[in-house]
């Protein structure tokens, strides 16, 4: 490939580094008249990465009602028609730590703040420590963590083997 980002991730992959990337949040983009398909851009469209899409757990622990998040970018890739994303993980309304209340993310998304009581019994008001966002960037750390556990268990595992194991063992049924 000629794309410099793809060349960089391919070099990392071939050096034994597992590369996990967010698919993007263009799944609702119908500007090309293709219903949001073909919206995964470089370097997520590269076959030498693990591209992560977002799923919506609809607020329950039961997998039977999970669905793809409408905003999650999806393949196939535009140039070589590779099926992407490779795997999906919960990415809808994910609670996370906020590094600083003065952070740009916080300033641009004040509604994403979570009340203190969200995590602290009896707390009231707004917490500067937690926020909730949706997106493939919130789903990607779940897959990165799973990859790290596989590598910790077997340090000689290759990036291709990590990707294959994650994809093979992933839950494959979504409701129709």
Order of alpha helices (4+ residues) and beta strands (2+ residues): alpha-beta-beta-beta-beta-beta-alpha-beta-beta-alpha-alpha
